[in-house]
Amino acid sequence: VQLQASGGGLVQAGGSLRLSCAASGSISGIRVMGWYRQTPGNQRELVASITRGGTENYADSAKGRFTISRDNAKNTVYLQMNSLNHEDTAVYYCKFTSWRAYWGQGTQVTVSS
């Protein structure tokens, strides 16, 4: 099973992007879906996560600008990112947690000033 992330790209500051991440096969018992991001030389950090029941959690930098959502039937998670700024430039990774963790391959988000 692989996670396929998409939706990244180049956007101007103040713009929006919507990331998607879907599993290529069936994963049972996904408890948490999340988005992380990483910049060169830095550790991967949590951006947002959502439980199967819909409880959302956001990094302080994402609150009020980003919205995470999931489609349990499709094993897909989304991240709507608004009011993007240069500090949001990073590779974004999705992660599904069931009895083990699954990571997507990453999608580049670049915000131009």
C-alpha positions as CSV (number, residue, x, y, z in Angstrom):
1,V,0.0,0.0,0.0
2,Q,1.3,3.4,-0.9
3,L,0.1,6.9,-0.2
4,Q,0.0,9.3,-3.1
5,A,0.1,13.0,-2.3
6,S,-0.8,15.6,-4.8
7,G,-1.7,19.3,-5.1
8,G,1.5,20.9,-4.4
9,G,3.0,23.6,-6.6
10,L,4.1,27.2,-6.9
11,V,1.8,29.9,-5.6
12,Q,2.1,33.6,-4.8
13,A,2.0,34.8,-1.3
14,G,-1.6,35.1,-0.2
15,G,-2.8,32.4,-2.5
16,S,-4.3,29.0,-1.8
17,L,-3.5,25.3,-2.5
18,R,-5.4,22.1,-1.7
19,L,-3.4,19.0,-1.0
20,S,-4.8,15.5,-1.3
21,C,-3.5,12.2,-0.2
22,A,-5.0,8.8,-1.1
23,A,-4.0,5.3,-0.3
24,S,-3.4,3.1,-3.3
25,G,-4.8,0.1,-1.6
26,S,-6.9,-0.8,1.4
27,I,-5.8,0.1,4.9
28,S,-8.0,-0.9,7.7
29,G,-8.3,0.8,11.0
30,I,-6.9,4.2,10.1
31,R,-7.0,6.1,13.3
32,V,-5.3,9.3,12.4
33,M,-4.5,11.0,9.1
34,G,-2.1,13.9,9.1
35,W,0.0,16.3,7.2
36,Y,3.6,17.1,8.0
37,R,6.1,19.4,6.3
38,Q,9.9,19.6,6.2
39,T,12.4,22.2,5.0
40,P,16.1,21.5,4.3
41,G,18.1,21.0,7.4
42,N,15.0,20.8,9.7
43,Q,13.0,18.1,11.2
44,R,9.6,17.1,9.8
45,E,6.9,18.9,11.7
46,L,3.2,18.3,12.2
47,V,1.0,20.7,10.3
48,A,-2.4,19.2,11.0
49,S,-4.1,15.9,11.9
50,I,-7.5,14.5,12.1
51,T,-8.9,11.5,13.8
52,R,-11.3,9.0,12.4
53,G,-14.0,10.7,14.5
54,G,-13.2,14.1,13.0
55,T,-11.2,15.7,15.8
56,E,-8.8,18.1,14.3
57,N,-5.4,19.3,15.6
58,Y,-3.3,22.1,14.1
59,A,0.1,23.6,14.5
60,D,0.0,27.1,15.7
61,S,1.3,28.3,12.3
62,A,-1.6,26.6,10.6
63,K,-4.5,27.7,12.8
64,G,-7.0,29.9,11.1
65,R,-5.4,29.4,7.6
66,F,-5.4,25.7,7.0
67,T,-8.2,23.2,7.2
68,I,-7.8,19.4,7.3
69,S,-10.5,17.0,6.2
70,R,-10.9,13.3,5.5
71,D,-13.0,11.0,3.5
72,N,-13.0,7.7,5.4
73,A,-14.8,5.8,2.6
74,K,-12.1,6.8,0.2
75,N,-9.1,6.7,2.6
76,T,-8.2,10.2,1.6
77,V,-7.1,13.2,3.5
78,Y,-7.1,16.8,2.3
79,L,-5.4,20.0,3.4
80,Q,-6.9,23.3,2.3
81,M,-4.2,26.0,2.7
82,N,-5.2,29.6,2.5
83,S,-3.3,32.8,3.0
84,L,0.0,31.1,2.2
85,N,3.2,32.9,3.0
86,H,6.9,32.3,2.3
87,E,7.3,30.4,5.6
88,D,4.9,27.7,4.3
89,T,7.4,26.7,1.6
90,A,8.3,23.1,2.3
91,V,7.8,19.5,1.2
92,Y,4.5,18.3,2.6
93,Y,4.0,14.7,3.6
94,C,0.9,12.8,4.5
95,K,0.8,10.1,7.1
96,F,-1.8,7.5,7.9
97,T,-1.7,5.8,11.3
98,S,-3.4,2.4,11.8
99,W,-1.5,-0.4,13.5
100,R,1.5,1.1,11.8
101,A,2.4,4.4,10.1
102,Y,2.3,4.9,6.4
103,W,4.0,7.9,4.8
104,G,3.4,9.5,1.4
105,Q,6.2,10.5,-0.9
106,G,5.9,14.2,-0.3
107,T,4.7,17.1,-2.5
108,Q,6.6,20.4,-2.9
109,V,4.8,23.6,-1.9
110,T,6.6,26.8,-2.9
111,V,5.3,30.2,-2.0
112,S,6.8,33.1,-3.8
113,S,7.0,36.5,-2.0
